[in-house]
Each structure stands twice: as structure tokens, then as C-alpha cells.
Amino acid sequence: MIHNIKYRLFVYENEDEEKLIEGLKFIFPDEIPEREEAEGIFGEADEIIIYSGTVSKKRHTKEFLNNLFENLTREDIDKLYDDLDKKTDDQCNLFLRLSKEAILDEKWQIVDGGDSIHLKIKIAAFPAKKEIALKNMKEFIENNYNNK
């Protein structure tokens, strides 16, 4: 269903880095993210730490997808289903954002913007076309989570 998941977490100076890493481990328990330091627009005064990585083991991508859908509300699943076309690009990548605040409480919440964990999910489609990726993702949701 998914080839891989790329993720990025931005930690700002006023945030608790350790708690956010725990939140990231809640989403991806088997991952060890890469850590990178970056300067904000005001230089060293607003340093940003970026955690990123790629999940590509089939077992881990399947576990992520199941956890995501089992922990979303019916309304969130319906909204994601309706938004699939605009959140998927021509290369079969589904772009999602998870609320950093919700993850700290070990809850899954998809958000459209703001302070979030950025996900780029490569949907399996043969041949690799957006229409096929959308069809596969919609069938997955319909077959597994339509009666939630």
C-alpha cells in the first residue's frame, strides 16, 4: 500500500525537544531520526532543530497506516477521504500534517497547517499515476474503515 514515509519535525527554541521526540516515537516507535540544526530568519537567536527520516520497511509502513486510521475519528477519516485529491501529487505522494500538540497527548490528529509534523507518504500504484494511487487509497479506506 505504501512504499515509504518521509517525515520532518521542526523544534523551535520555545518547545520541549525531549517531549516532541517522545511524540515522534509514538508515531514511529522503531525509527531513529536524523537531527539537524538550522538558523531561523533571525540567526542564532532563533535556532531550529529539524528531525527527519524515512520509514521504508513494509512492516513499519503498514503499522503506521493502521495506527493512523484506527486512531482518527470518523470525521477525520471522512475529511481525509474527501481531501485525498488535493493532498496527493502527480508522483503519488500523499502529504499529511499531524498536530504536534495532539501527539504530545498520544492522539492522532490531521491538521491542514500550523505547527505540525510533516509527512510525505509514497502510495504504491502500478503504473505510478495519481489516479491509480487515489483509487488504491480510497479502496483501502472503504474496505477497512468505512464502518468506523
Long-range contacts (C-beta under 8 A, 24 or more apart in sequence): 1-61, 1-62, 1-65, 1-123, 1-124, 1-136, 1-137, 1-140, 2-61, 2-62, 2-64, 2-65, 2-121, 2-122, 2-123, 2-124, 3-56, 3-61, 3-122, 3-123, 3-124, 4-54, 4-55, 4-56, 4-61, 4-121, 4-122, 5-54, 5-55, 5-56, 5-61, 5-64, 5-119, 5-120, 5-121, 5-122, 6-52, 6-53, 6-54, 6-55, 6-119, 6-120, 6-122, 7-33, 7-52, 7-53, 7-54, 7-55, 7-117, 7-118, 7-119, 7-120, 8-50, 8-51, 8-52, 8-117, 8-118, 9-33, 9-50, 9-51, 9-52, 9-100, 9-117, 9-118, 10-48, 10-49, 10-50, 10-115, 11-48, 11-49, 11-50, 11-51, 12-40, 12-46, 12-48, 13-46, 13-47, 13-48, 15-100, 17-49, 19-104, 20-51, 20-100, 20-103, 20-104, 21-51, 22-104, 23-100, 23-103, 23-104, 23-106, 23-117, 24-51, 24-103, 24-117, 26-103, 26-106, 27-64, 27-67, 27-98, 27-103, 27-117, 28-53, 28-55, 28-60, 28-64, 30-57, 30-60, 31-55, 31-60, 65-140, 67-108, 68-108, 69-141, 69-144, 69-145, 69-148, 70-145, 71-107, 71-108, 72-108, 72-109, 72-110, 74-148, 76-109, 76-110, 77-141, 77-145, 77-148, 79-110, 80-110, 80-141, 81-138, 81-141, 84-134, 84-137, 84-138, 85-134, 88-123, 88-130, 88-133, 88-134, 88-137, 89-130, 90-130, 91-122, 91-128, 91-130, 92-122, 92-123, 92-124, 92-125, 92-128, 92-129, 92-130, 92-132, 92-133, 93-120, 93-121, 93-122, 93-123, 94-119, 94-120, 94-121, 94-122, 94-123, 94-133, 94-137, 95-119, 95-120, 95-121, 96-121
